[in-house]
Amino acid sequence: MTTLPIYLFGNIELKTVAKKVVKLYPDDLQFIKNMFETMKNSNGIGLAANQVGVLKQILVIDISEHEDGEGVKPFVIINPVVKKQQGSWVMEEGCLSIPGIRADVERAEKISIKYLDELFNEHHKTFSGLLARVILHEIDHLNGILFIEHLTSKKRKELRSELINIKKGEVKINYSVVVSKQKLE
Ligand SMILES: [Zn+2]
């Protein structure tokens, strides 16, 4: 297994909508294993393919180390479609692509989604609490949306200088990253 570098805020891949997976090739299965390895290595609880520069609708989840995730096995979600969202709650979120920044985000408390697993079997499942939140955060990634886009413009202004530092790659982290090649605004 290989650990993949994580694309930092500023990379265009994080602002791009990922494509549906039509067929899974052996390379894709290896890629999914690498995604799990990468998430583990960076202590993440979720990782979307965009975050490692691959524009496919694949995300991995592992909340087993979290206090709310005891007994929940890590799993992969391919081509997710949100069918229903209910309730709302606020929790502080962070993101491996935006290290060092944490902020309260309001999301649905309960979601029903349709998705495929690594064998391309279709599932219709309902998730709530932390799992629902992580899944929605990662589905946002597949749609080119970052959690900071859920914040008020006032809050985003407060984070501006920190975001610029991340764009420049001036962050202290213990996992390998890809820094944006884009010019700073
Ligand atoms: Zn994220």
Residues whose N, C-alpha, C, O or C-beta is under 5 A from the ligand:
A	BS01	ZN	G94 C95 L96
